[in-house]
Amino acid sequence: MAWIYLVFAGLLEIVWAFFMKKSVGFTVLAPSAITVVTMIASFALLAVAMRTLPLGTAYTVWTGIGAVGAFAVGVIVLGETASPMRLAAAALILAGIVLMKLSSTAG
């Protein structure tokens, strides 16, 4: 169950990162509110997952999901550049997430 909480926490990290961008430095109310609410929910789910999972594993997977997901949203939704080097970097982060999951014995 901890892994499910962790994945949802990571997905919420993608949501808050996107809406933080849309908030234009917290100057637009609705995206700012969505950012704060999803941040709190993401942190709460991460905290629940950390009851079982090791700190390093949980934090690495959480940030990795957020980083790769935010990169993908940036490219797909916001039209950001998907250069070969940026794609390779995202692939390396994804590989690290997979290795961290495979190395974990908890949860």
N, C-alpha and C positions, 0 to 999 in steps of 0.2 A: 504494500500500500504506500510505503514511503516513496517509492519511485514514481508512482502515479502523482502524488502530491508535488514531487520535485519537477516533473514534466509540466504540470499545470502552472507551477510557479515560474518556470522558464518561459512558457507561452505568454503569461501575463507580463513578463519583463519585456517581451517584444511589443506588446500592446502599449505599455507605458512609455517605452522609448519612442514609438511612432507618435503618440499623442503629445509627448513632450516637444517633439519637433514641430507639431502642428500648433502648439500653444504660443509659439513665437516668444520664447523667453518668459512664459507665464503671463503674457499680456492678453491672451484670449481666454475667456472664462470657461467655456465648455471643455475644450481640450485640456486645460489646466486641471479642472476637476476630475476628468477621466484619468489623467496622469496620476494624481494623488491617490485616488481610490484604487487603481490597479497596482500602484506601488505597494500600498499597504497590504492588499490581498496577496501579492507576490511574496513579500517578506513574510507574511503569516504562514503561507504554505511552505516556504523554505524552512521556517522555524519548526514546523510540524515534521517535515521530512528529516530534519537534523536530529530529531529525537532518536532515530534509528541509524541513519547513515553517518559515516564519518564526515567530519567537517570538510576536509580537503576534497573528498569525493562530491559531496553535496554542493559545495560552493563552486567547484570547477564545472560541474555539469550545468548548474543553474546559470552561471555567467556565460558558458559556452552556448547554451541554447539561445540565450538572449543576444549574444554577439552575432552568431550565424543567422538567427532569425531576423534581427534588425538589419543586417547586411542584405539579406534576401528581400525584405520589405523595401529597403532603400532602392535596390536595383529594380524590382518589379513594379512597385507602386509609385515611387518618387523619381524614377528615371535616372538614378545615380549610375556612375560608370561601373561596368563589370569587366575590368581589365584582367588579363591573364594572371597578373601578380595578386590582385585582390581575390580572385577566385581560388588561387592556390592557397592563400592565407586562410580563407574560409574552410577549404578542404582540410587543412592542417588542424584547425580548431575542431572541426567535426571528428577527425581521427582521434584527437585527444579525448573528446567526450566519450567516444566508443571504447577506447582503451581504459579510461577511468571506470566506466560501467563494468567492463569485463574483469577488471582487477578488484572490484568491490565484492566483499563477502557478506555485507550487511544488506538488510532490506529484502 
